Amino acid sequence: MNDAAGGLGPAELDRVTGWLATQGTTTTGTLSARLIAGGKSNLTFAVTDGASRWVLRRPPLGGYTPSAHDVGREFRVTRALEGAGVAVAPTIASCTDESVLGAPFTVVEFVDGLSVARREQLDTLTDAEVADVSAGLVEALARLHDVDHVAVGLGDFGRPDGYAARQLRRWSGQWEHVKQHHDASVDALATRVAARLGEALPDQARTSVVHGDYRIDNTLLAADGDGRPTGAVAAIVDWELSTIGDPVADVALMAIYRDPVLDLILGFDAAWTSPRLADEATLAAAYEATGGALPHWEFHLALAAFKLAVIAAGIDHRYRSGGTVGDGFDTAGTAVAPLLERALRQLP
């Protein structure tokens, strides 16, 4: 079914068909598309001609912040990681010609796998399967961090050092774009958190590709012939925040996402906040056993909480600006202050 409300009606899909042909991909029938539920940022569509399936990603229809929705950037990192032992969707092409859809977009192959975003989806899994999934998620992230980013062509994908300082500047800047819907006390709290983080900036011990948004619902889980999870990750998705940086920050954000406040940001009871999954300390210990040490852990938890607070404010900003598609956006703004308060608690 075409989802014209999501920006992909018959006219847009006809233009996508023509563009795909210029990229060497010939369709066998009329394209149809549906908006894939769960995205709060870039819009993600499943596209099919009745014989083949693809995934198309484009920025939101409006109200999005500069540099935060770069689909071309996420396409580049995905293409570079193909064949590097990282679970990614095989890439098709990236379009920068805005006459096609009014914005840049990318197309990758559709990967069969289990999407576990909501609590009720996780609750269909046995305890043993949940434990295997927790371990598999940590293993997939450690494998990403083990890739030699220079060898796969990502040497200029980001600066190799000073990641925490760059993240602090970036998310402090993003806050200025999206803070107008929050009162002065919340703005003062954000300013205080940013200042404390700036005073506590640590040295960076290691450099790798970082995903920047890693949790269970930004993966597709591999399944066996009966549709049960195997414990492996079939594909890591949603790479729009990826860069070169400190892998500890990736692990810390994965841990912060376990906070129940994530439910407010997503607008539903998330699988990743379920108490059935490994808690923050267990995730960190599992990563250390697989992927290495996690220096300056408390600082990175604080930075992750600050980042998530700004992301929540950005979702709220787009909701109030009319630039979102779908339900569940109206509670994101209420998560901002609790996350900023958590960030302060993590700092000495």
QUIJO-V286203 format. One record per helix or strand of 2 or more residues. SS is the DSSP state (alpha for helix, beta for strand). FROM is the first residue (numbers start at 1). LEN is the number of residues. If there is no record, write none. Layout:
# QUIJO-V286203
ss:SS from:FROM len:LEN
ss:SS from:FROM len:LEN
This chain:
# QUIJO-V286203
ss:alpha from:4 len:3
ss:alpha from:10 len:13
ss:beta from:32 len:4
ss:beta from:43 len:6
ss:beta from:53 len:6
ss:alpha from:71 len:11
ss:beta from:91 len:5
ss:alpha from:98 len:4
ss:beta from:105 len:5
ss:alpha from:119 len:4
ss:alpha from:127 len:19
ss:alpha from:163 len:19
ss:alpha from:184 len:16
ss:beta from:208 len:3
ss:alpha from:216 len:3
ss:beta from:219 len:5
ss:beta from:229 len:8
ss:beta from:243 len:3
ss:alpha from:247 len:10
ss:alpha from:262 len:5
ss:alpha from:271 len:3
ss:alpha from:280 len:12
ss:alpha from:297 len:25
ss:alpha from:332 len:15
